[in-house]
């Protein structure tokens, strides 16, 4: 991270610039930056930030400022310390402190080089947020005068010496970005005598090395790219001889190394050995010899791999950050066609630099094509990037003239094993996990050490426990495979090893190993998808069945229903023999899915055909027992009820039949799932007794097994029962534990649904302030997720709170923020819930006619959904409408129906309290007529329910 104050405030995290908003946060950042790396006390901070306008509680005000500044900066940048706060950045990362330190160095040594370097940092007037920092401006101006005086009084160059301006080649274009890396190189050169700048071809290593020594008093650049084996010392001697005149007595009898030693002995000089990778062993020997010639010699090398010398310091040069890459592309496009990308081309330009991995050379080659091609044509042409980027500048070095030549330069230095490893990595789009590297290597008859060798050669990077490859290098590897005719067999081997690895991980996905297993499946998502495509493309779907089987539960936990349905449709084959556990599971899921078609479609399986296939699968499941096949018979019986209902009243009404023998024989995890399914069916049908028994069993078993997903699922059901049992504190504790269990496992909307359940419990407990704080957390999480479901959940939660607070206007404002326009597949349950909340808000405002109109729609939707908890919410609201218009008998009936549908009375729900208060007040004025409660209170057809509004 770099912070600049000369010429304006700029904060660059290395991945892009960030904005520090507000004068208070800006003042805090500047004051901490002045003493970066050390603790600044509370009093000093308060005095410099606020001056005479110090707040009443400066400690609290500082804490608030620090909290906001931390949100703007990368994690860990601002830390707390006893007595104050500290900016955890090196002074070299802040231009004003780096400037001060360089000036101090120049004054103490009389050396003009650091003074010149300091003055180069002064790119504009010092930025301050207000006049209270005039003391800092005065100090910096005084330091500037000192630096100018040191430079002005420096002695002229002596014979046999030289300056950076005389040596170093002039830059043809301005350097874009790389400020962090440039500072890192300069810092390393002050502490280490050998620094190697490592990066892939085209990353700009040469440019950065030359830029580094431009500010060095004595430097020599040795270009090794043209050097062949045995020519390294000749190249070094030639570069040194052109810059340092040796006495005639040196003679021609000296070797090249001896002439160099004669020249550099006693001097302070930085020697750049540029492009070492193709002569790496000789370059390493030469660098070591140079360092031994004189203590004043420092060596800066550029290479695609380390030299391997003890004491070698490294600066890794990766791709340009997105913002710098976009800037470079825009500048080069302007050079090529006379104007930067237009606003309507910006997205295309960003996609181009992203596809080119942020490699400066590739970006420059692509931008040069804009002279004759549109950016859209360049983007499309990158599908064959080596053909598109095949015509670089005429005077460039051969290895930099085309994109292919750039990587050919590295390929030519590889051994046979390393070349194979590069091609192997190319068929793994997600890269290769370090823990899987040995298994992958064995599948291709290679050793995992070959992957490490490619990291050393900057063709792979090892990051976050994975070997990854730049997309450009990956395309190169694939092209080499196609040329060799090996792409199909390599992809087949990759699919086979991924199938084995996935099967191993799948064994740990049900239980305490779930999170680690999901992390593996997530990290290999593109790899696994590519493997499935390989099986489909090869026509060998049978071999892909075990892989799909391994993906089923991870995808289910991740709620990837569409992917599951599509993959099962591709691989299932009703005519295939049921000769493995994997085949039985996939075929059972195919039949189950056909019974629950997508929204708007009806099941296409005839009851007779379903019964036959179901019997086959149940028998096969018994022959191949596992945790998953133990669920086949109960789930297929459940689906049979839907098929037999034929879209009638029984549709979507789950009834899980499990025999005692099936429960006894099922493995523990399967038994816990079956109890949870029973609990879910009981909740949906309003059977609270069964919900209490089954949810308790499911939760106890999942906690004993240590399965976080199952614990979260069962906890939500258990909490629902505890609410109806009026055990609210227990319900809150259970749902909070559930949130902790599933955080990071399930989707954001599902997690927020549980968080909203906790808010509802808090409202029943009367803890309105805490409920608001929890709702604010939900709102922030929903905004970060951005999905319609998440945002809708947040708005509805906020509306619930305003209804509990008796603020109908505020509740309506929250509801109106829910935007479902153009969103397909919104379930009736959610729409009915919105209708109920809107009607409740309208009733709080006394707008009863509007509320009734909304409730008519809501009742129809709720009845169509067959979702009993939602029906109960709408019926409670209907009771509220009847109470508001003094129809107390109908209000009583609506409440009774709500309780019957729900399976119990939710008397402490805030709107239920409101309804009963209205009914009590109405009864005191006008006693309710004695009417008999209608039979069949749990009947949920729309006609019966709508009669309550007539």
N, C-alpha and C positions, 0 to 999 in steps of 0.2 A: 504494500500500500504506500502511496506517495501523497503528500499534502503540500500544496504550493500556495504562497501568499504574494509573491512578486507578480504584479500584473493582474491580480484578481484571485479570488478564492477558488481552488480546484482540488478535489479529492478523488484520486484514482485508486480503486481497490485492486487493480491488476486485471479485473474482469469487466471493467467499465467505470464510468464516473458516477458518483452519487451526489445528491444535493443535500446540503445541511441547511434546513429551513430555520428562519427566525433569528433575530439578532442575539437572543440569549444563548442559543446553542452555538452560534458562530463565535461569540465572545468566549464561551467556555472552551471551544476547540482551540482557538488561538492562544489563550492563556496556558492551557496544558501543553500546547506545541512548543511554546517558548522554553519550557523545561522538560521536554520529552524524555521519558525514561526515568524521571524522578517524581516523587510525590509532591504535589502542590497543596499546601494547607488550605483549610476552609476559609480562613480570614483573608489570605492573599487572593483566593479566587473571588470571594464576594466583593472585595474592594475594587479589583480590576474589572469585574463584569458589570457591577452596578454603581460604583463610585459612591456618591453621596446619597443615592436613591436605594440604599440597601433595604431589602424587604424586612418585615418584622421578624420572620423566622428564616434567616439566610440558610441555615443548615437544611431545612425542608425544601426551600426553593432550589438549592443546589442539587439536592437528591432528585427533584423532579426534572431539572435540566439534564442531569447526567442520564437519567432513564430515557429521555427522549433522544439524546445524542447517541446513546447505545443502539437505539433502534435504527438510526440512520447509518451507522458504521458497521463494519464487519464484527462478528462476535469476538470478544476478547480484546478489542482495541482500547477501551477505557476500563480500568480496573479500580476497585476501591482499595484503600490502604489506611492504616491507622492515622487518623488526623487529616485525611484528604483524599485526593484522587490522582491517578497517574495515566498518561497517554503511553501505551506500551508500543512505541515505535522507535527505531534507531534514529539518531539525530540526522543521519545521512538521508533518511526518507522524507525530511522536511526541509524545504529549500532555504528558509531563513536561518535555521540552526546549522545546516551544512555550510551556509555562507559564513556564519560567524566563526565556525571551527576552522575553515580554510584560511580566513583572514588571520586568526590567532596563530596558525601554523606558519603562515608567511612572515608575520612580524617576529616570531621567535627564532626563525632560521634565516631570515633574509632571502629566502628562495622565492623567486617571482612566479614559479609555476603554480603553486596553490593560490596565489593572489589572482593570477589570470583566470584560473578555474572558478574562483569565487565571483569575479566580475561577470563571467559568462552566465552565472545563475541569475543576475539582476536583469530580468526580462521585462520589467515594468515597475511602476511605483508600488510601494508596499501597500497591500490591502489591509484595512482594519475595519471592524464593524462600527466603530464610533470613535470620538475624539479622546476617549479615556485611555487609548493605547498610544498617545503621542510620544510617551517615553520610549516605547519600542522603536518607533520610527526614527527618533533622534539617535538611538544607539546604532541602528543599522546604517544610517547616513554617516555616522562617525567612522564605523568600520569600513564603509566604502571608501572614505577618504584615505584611510590607512592603506587599503589594498592598492589604490591608484598610486600612492606615493611609493610603495614597494616596487611596483612595476616600472615607474618612471625612473627610479634610481638604480635599477638592476644593471649590472655590467653587460656590455655587448658580448656576443658569442666569441669565444677564443678559437684559435686555429685548431683544427682537428675536431671540433664539436659542431653541433648543428641543432636546429630547433625543429619542433614538430611541424611548423608551417613549411619547412624546407623538405621535409621527408614524406611526409604522409600525403597520399593522393587526395586531391580535392574531391568533395562529395558532389556528384552530379545532380542529386535530388535531396531534398530535406528528409531527415529521418522521421518516420511516423511511428509514434508509440515507443515502446522499448525503454521507457525511462527507468522502470524498476530494474530491469536487467542491466542497463548501463551503470546504474549506481552500484549494483551488486558486483559487477566486474571491477569497478574502481575500488570498491571497499576491499575485495579479495586481494587486489594487487598491493594494497598497503600492508597486508598481514601475511601474504603468501608469495613466494617467489615464482611458483609455477601455477598458472591458472589456465584451465582448459574450458573453452566455450563449446558445449556439446549441443547438437540439435540435428534434426533431419535435414536432408538436402532442401535448399530453397527457403530455409527459415530466416536467412539474413545474417548468418554468423560472420561472414567477412565484413559486411557493412558495419556491424556493431563493433567488431574488433578495431576497424579503422577509425570509427567514431571515438572509441575509447582513447586511442593513442594520439588523437588529434590534439588533446589537451595536455599531453605529456611533453616535457621539454626535449628529451632525447629518446627517439624511437626509430626502429627499423622494421619494415614490413617485408617478409620473405614469402613470396608466392610459390607454394609447392605443387599446385595443381599440374603444371607442365612437367614436373620432375619425374623421371623414371627411377626405377630401383638403382641405387648406387650414386644418384645425382644430388642427394639432399645437401651434403656439405658444399658442393659446388654452387647450389642455389643460394645457400646462406652466405658464403664468401662473396658471391657476386653482389648481393644486396648490401652487405656491410661495406664492401670496397667502393661502391658508388656513393656512400655517405661519409665515410671516414677516410681521409688521405693518410696513407702510411708512408713512413720515410723510405727513401730509396734503398737503404741498407737492408730492408726486409727481404729483398731478393726473391727470385723465382723458385728457389730450392725448397721453400716451405710448402707444406701441404695446405689444403684449403682450411682444415680445422685449425692449423697453427697460425695461418694468416688472420683468421677470425679472433683467435685468442690474443694475438698481438694488438688487434684493433680495440677490443673491448676491455682489456685489463685496466683496472683503475677507474673505469667509467660507471656512471649510473645510467643505465639504458634499458628500455623495454624492447625486447625482440619479439615480433609477432611471427609465428610459424603458421601460415594460413593453409587450410585444406590438407590435413595430415593423413586422412584415413587410408589412402591407397598406398602410402609408404609408412605405415604406422610404426613398425619396428625401428626403422632407421630414424624416423622423426623423434621417437622416444629416446633413442640413444643420443641423438644430437642435442635434444633439450637438456638431458642430464649433463652432457659435457659442457654446454653453455653455462649452466648454473654453477659448475665447478670452476669455470675460468675466472670468475670475479664475483665477490659478494654484492656488487652493485648491479649485477645483471638480473633482470626479471624476464620471464618468458610467458607470453600469452599465446596459446595455441587455439586453433579452431579445428574441430574434427567431428565426425559422426560417431566416434567411439573414444573412450578414454585412452590416454597413452600408457597408463598402468605403472606410473612412477610413484614411489613413496613420497608423500607430502603433496601430491597433486590436488589442487582445489578445483572445484567444478562450479560452473554456472550453466544451468540447463536452459536452453532456448527453445521453448515450445511454440505453438501457433500464436498468432497475434490475438489479443482479446477482441471480441466481436466489434466493439466501437472503433478500435484502431484499424481493424481489418476493413471496416466499411469506409473509414476515412481514406485509407490508402487506395482502395478501389475507386472511390469518387475522384480523387486527385488524378489517378492515371487515366480514368475515362475522360476527364476534362482535357488532359494532354492529348488524348487520341482523337477526340471529336469536337473539342472546343467548349463543352459544357458538362456539368456534373449530372448525375442521374436526376430525372424529374421526380416530382412527388409520386406520380403513378408508377414510376419504375423502382421506387425505394424497396418495396417488398421483394421484387425480383433480384435487386442488387444484394440484399441481405441473404437471400437464398444462395446466390452464387458464391459469396465469400464463405458461407457456412459449408457448402458442398466441397469447397477447396480447402477445408480444414484450417483456414486462417493462415496458410503458407504464403508469405509475401511474394515469392517468385511466381507461384501459380496464379496469384491474384493479378500480378503485373502482366503476365502472359494473357490472361483472360481479358483484362481491361484493354490491352492493345488491340484485341479483336473488335472492340466497339467502333473502330474506324470504319469497318465494313459490315458489321452485324449489329442488329438490335440486341438489347440485353436479354429479351425473351429468347432470341435465337441462340445466344451464348448459353443461357440456362439449359435449353433443350439439348444443345450440343455437348454438354458435360456428361450426357449418357455415354458418350465415347470421348472422354476427355483427352486421351492421348492423341487422337486424330485432330481434335479441335485446337489444342495448344501445341501445335507442331511447327510453329514459325515465330521464333523469338527474334530479338534484335540482332542484326547482322554482325555486330562487333562484340557480342557477348561471347564468353567462353563456350566451347562446344557443349559442356555438361549443363550449361544454363540456357541453352538455346531452345530446347523443347522440354515438355514435361516428362516425356519418356526418357530422354537423355539424363535428366536429373536423377531418376531412380536407377537407370542403367549403371550410373557411376557407382552406386552402392551395391547393386546386384553383382557386378563384376568382381567385387572384393570378397564375396561370400563363398564358403565351402559348400560341398554337396549337401551336408546335413542341414546347414543353415538355410539353403535355398528351399529345401523341402519344408522346413519349419515355417518359412515365410508363406509358402503356398498353402500349408495347413491352416495357418492363422487366417488366411484370406477367406476360407469357407466358414468361418465363425464370426458372423456380423456383430455379435455382442462381445467379442473377444473370448479369452479362455481364462477361467478362474485358476488362480495359482494352485489351489488344492486339487484341481482336475488336470493340471498340466501333464503329470506323469501318465495318467490313463490315456489322455489324448495322444501323447507322444508314442506310447506303446501301440496304439491302434494304427499308427502310420510307420511303425518300425523305426522310430527315432527316439532320441533321448531328450528329456525335459530341459537339459542344459542348453539345447539349441535355441530355446525360446529366450533364455537369459542372454545368450550371445547376440541375439537380434536386438535386445534392449540396449546392450552395450554399443551396438552399431546404429542406434537411433531409428531403427525400422519398426520396433515395437516400443511401447511404453508400459511400465508396470505401475498401475495406479489403482488404489483402493482394492488391492488384492486380486487384480486381473491384468492379464496381458492384453493390451489394446493396440489397435493399428489405425493410423490415419486412413481416411477413406481413399485418398489418392494412392497410398501404398497398397491398400487392399485391392483396388481396381487393377493395379499393376500385377499383383499376385494372381488374380483371377485370369487376367489376359495371358500370363505365362502358362497357366494351367490349360487354357483353351488351345494355345499353340502346341502344347505337348500332348493334347488329347486326353488329359487326366482330370478334367473338371468333374465328369460324371462319377468316376470311381472315388475321387476324393470326397465328393458330397455324400456318396453312399457310406463311406467309412465314418464320416462325421455324424451322419444320422444314426449309425449303429452305436457308436460310443456314447452319444447323447442319450439314446434309448436306455443303455445300461446304467448310465449315471442317474438318469431321472428315476429309474426303478429303485435304485438305492435310496435316493432322497425321499421317494414316496412312502417308504416304509416308516419314516419318522414324522410324517405330516399330520398324524392323528395322535396328539398327546403333547408332552412338554417340548418336543422338538419342532413344533409347528412354525414358530417364527423363523428359526434358522433355515428350515426347509423352504418356506415361502421366499426368503431372501435369495436362496439359490435359484428357484424357479423364476423369480422376478429378474434377477441378473442375467439369466439365460433366455429371456423371453423371445428375442429375435432368433437366437440359435435354434430353439425348439420349434418355432414356427417354420423356419427354413427346413428343419428335419422333416416335419410333417409334409411340407410341399415336395420334398425329395421323394418321399414314399408315394405321393399322389402322382407326381410327374413320371416316376418309373413304372407306374401301374402295379406296384407291389404293395397294395394297401394292407394285405394280411400282415406283412412285416411291421407295419406302422401301428397295428392294434395295441401292442404293449406300451408304446410311447403315449398314445392317446389315453390309455387306461391310467398311466401315471399322472397325466395332466388333469384328470377329471376333478379330483378333490381340490387341488390348489386353485383351479379356475373357479370352482364353486364358491370357495371361501372369498375369492377376489370379486365375486359377483359378475363373472364374465359369461353370462348366460347366452349371449348372442354367439360368442366364440364356441361355446360348448355345443350349441344346437347345430351350428354350421359344420363343425368338425365331425360330430356324430353322423350327420347326414352324408358326409363324404366317405366315411369309413365303414358304417354299418352295412351289413349284407345279410338279409334274412335267410338266404340260401346257404350261407357258410356254416360249416359244422361248429357246434358249441363245444369245442375241444380244449378250452383253456379258461382260466378265471378271467383273464382280460377280455376275451371274446364275450363271455357271459355278461360281464358288467356293461360293456359297450352296447350290446344288443338290448339289454334290459333298459338302459337309459334311452335308447332309440324308441322303444315301445312306450315307455313312460312319457316321453316328450310328445309323441303323437297323440296322447290322450289329453294333453294340456297345450293346445295350439296357441300360436301367437294371437295377440289381441285382434279382434275383428274376424277371426277365422274359427270354424268349427272343426271338431275332431273328424278325421276321415277314416278312422278304423272302425269297421263293423263289429258289433258286440260278439258275434260268433267267431270271427277271425281272431279277435283279441283274446278270447277265452282259450283258443287252441294254442296261440303263441305264448300266452302267459303260462300255461301248463308246462310247455317245453322249457321255458326259461327257469321256472321254479325248480323243476327237476334237475336242470343243469347247475343251478346255484347250489343245490344240496350236494352235488358231486364235486364242486370246487369251493369248499368253505373258506371264507375270509371275512374280515370286518365289513367289507362292502357287500359281498353276496348275501350276508345275513340280513340285509335290508331289502333284498329283491322281492321276496314274497309279500311282506307287508305293504311296500310301496306300490306294487302292481295291483294288489287288492284295492288299495286306495284309488288308484287310477280307474279301476273297473267301475267304481261307484259313479265316477264322472261320465264314463262311457254310457252306462245304463241310464243315467239321468237324461241324456240326450239334450242337454241345454235347458232343461226344466229347472224347477225350484231347487233341486239338489246340486246343481252345478256350482262348483267352487266350495261346496261344503265338505270339508275334510272330515273323514272318519277313519282313523287308523286302527285296524283290527290286528292285534298281535296275540297269538295264543301263548299260554303259560309255557308250553314246551319251547316255543321259539325264543321267548325271553330267557329261559333257563339255559338254552344252548348257545345263545348269542355271545360273542366276546364282549368284554366290559364296555368298550367304546360304542359298539353297535347297540348294546342295551341302553346306554345313556341317550343315544340318538332317538331310539324308539320311545323312551319316556318323554323326551322333549317334544317329539312329534305329537304324541298323545296330548301333552299339555297345550300345544298350539291349537289342536283341533278343539279341545275343551274350551279354550278362551274364545275361539271364533263362534262356537255354538252356544255360549252362555252357560256352560256347565262349570260353575266355580268350584264345586266339590272336587271334581276330577282335576281341575287346574291346580288346586292346592296339593293334591296327592302327587300328581305326576311331575309338577315343577320341582317339588322338594326332592323327589328321587333323582331327577335328571341333574339338578344342580349338585347334589351330594356326589354323584358318580363322576361328573366331569371334573369337579374339584379334586377328587381322589386321584383321577387319572392324570390331572395336570394339563388338560386341554384348554387353552385360553379361548378359542372360538366357541367351543361348546359351553364353557362357563359363562361367556357373555350372552349367548343365546338363551340358556336356561335362566340366567339371572333376570333378564328382562321379563320373562314369563312369571318368575317367582315374585318379582316386585309388583306386577299387576295384581296378583292374588293378595299380597300383603296390604295393598292399598284398600281393596274391598273388605279385607278383614280388619281395617282400621288400625293396622300396625304400621303407622307411617314412618316412624323413625327407623324401623327395621327395613322398610321398603327403600328408604333413601340410602341406607348403608349398602344394601344389595345392589342397587342400580349404580351407585358410584363405583363399587368394586367391579361391576360389569364394564363400565366405561374404561377403567384402567386395563381390564383384561383384553378388550378388543381394539384398543387404540393402536393404530398402525396395521391392523389386520383387515378390517372391513372398510367399506367406502365411507367418505366423509358424511354423506347424507344419513347413512345408517347410524354412524356414531352420534351425529347431532340429534337423531331421533331419540337415542337413549339419554343424551344430555337434556333434551326437552322434557323427557319423562321425569327427570329429576326436578326440573323447574316446576312441573305440575304438582309434584309431591310437596315442594317447598311452599307453594301457594296454599295447598290444603293445610299446611302447618302454620300458616299465617306469617311466614318469613318473607315478606315482600321485598325488602332491601336486598337480601341474599339472592332471591330469585332474579331481581333485576341485574345483579352482577353476573350471575350465571348466563342470563340471556345475552348480555353484552359480549361475553366470551363466545357464545354460539354465533352471534352476528359477525364477529371478526373471523371466525373459522369459516363461516359460509361465504363471506366476501373473498377469502383467500381461495376457497374451492371454486366458486363461481358457477356451479351447476344450478339448474333450475330447481332441482329437488332440495339442495342445500339452502338456497336463498329462500325458497318457499317455507321450509321448516323454520328458518330463523324469523321470518315475518310473522308466521302463525304463533310462534312462541312469544314474540313480543306482544302480539294482539291478546293472547291469553292473560298476560300480566296486566295490560291496561283494562281488560274486562274485570279482573280481580280487583283492580284499583278503582272501579266504577267510573272509568273515563272512556265513554263510548266514542267520542271524537278521535281520541288518540288511537283507539283500537281500529277504527275504520281507516285511519291514515296508514297504519301498518298493513292492513289487508289490501288496500289499494296499491301498495308497492309490489304485490305479487304479480309478476308478468308471465302469463302462460300463453301469450299470443304466438301462434305458429308452432307450439310445442305438441308433437304427436304423442299419443299413448299415455296421456295423463289419466290415471285410474279414477273410477267413480268415487272410491273412498276419499281420495284427497280433495276432489271437487266438492263432495258432500260436507267434508270437514270445513272447508272454506265457507260454504253456505251457512253452516251452523254458527261459525264465529261471527260472520257478518250480521246474521240475524240477532245474535246476542248483543252486539254493539248497538244495533238499531233499537233494540228494546230498552237498553240503558238510556237512550236518548228520547224514548217515548214515541218513536216512529213505528207504530205497531202495524199499520197497513203495509209499509214497505217490508217489514220483517216477515209478515205472512207470505208475501209473494216470493221472497227468497226461500222460505221454508218449503213451499210447495215444490220448488225445484230440488231442494236438498233432500227431501223425503224420497222422491222418486229415485234420485241417484243412490241414496243410501240403501234403499230396498233392492235395487239392481245389483249392488256390490255384494250382497249377502254377507257383509262384514258386520258382525253383531256389535262390536265395540263402537263402530262409527254410527250404526243405527241408534244405539243408546244415546250417543251425544246429540244427535239430531232430535230424538224424542224428548230429551231433557230440555232442549231449546223450545220445542213445541209446547211443553208444559209451561215454560216461561211466558210464551205468547198468550196462552189461555189465562194464566194468572194475571197478566197485565191488562186483559180486557174483561176481567171479573168472571171468567167461565171456570169456576173452581172445580166443578165436577169433571170437566174435560182435563183440567190441569192434573187432578188426582189420577185420572186414567192414564194420561201420558207418562206421568212419573212411574206408575205401576208397570206400564209396558217397558219403559226404559230399564227398570230394575230386572224385569223378567228376561229381557233380551240379553242384558249384561250378565245376569246370573247373580246379582247382588246389588245392594244399594251403595252408591258413592256419595254419601251425605255431606262430606266435607269438601267436595269440589266447589270452588268459589261460586260458580253460576248456580249450582244446586242450592247453596245457601241463599242466594238472592231470590230464587224461585220460591223457596219455602217461606221466606220472610214476606213476600208479596201475598202468598196464599194465607198466611196467618193473619196479616193485616186485613185482607179481604173478608176472611171468615168472621172477624170481629165486627165488621160493618154489615155484611150481608151473609148470613150463614149459608153454606153450600147446600143445595138440595140433595136429598138422600137418593143416590142412584146406585144401582148395582153395577159392580165392575164387570165389563164384558168378559166372556170366556176367551180362551186361547190368547193370553196376553203376549206370548212369544211369537205370535204370527207376524210376519214381516213383509207381507205383500203390500205394494204401494197403495192399493185401493183402501185397505183397512187403515193404514196410517194416515192417508190424506183426509179421511173422515174426521180426524181430530182437529182439522183446521176449518171445517165447514160450519 
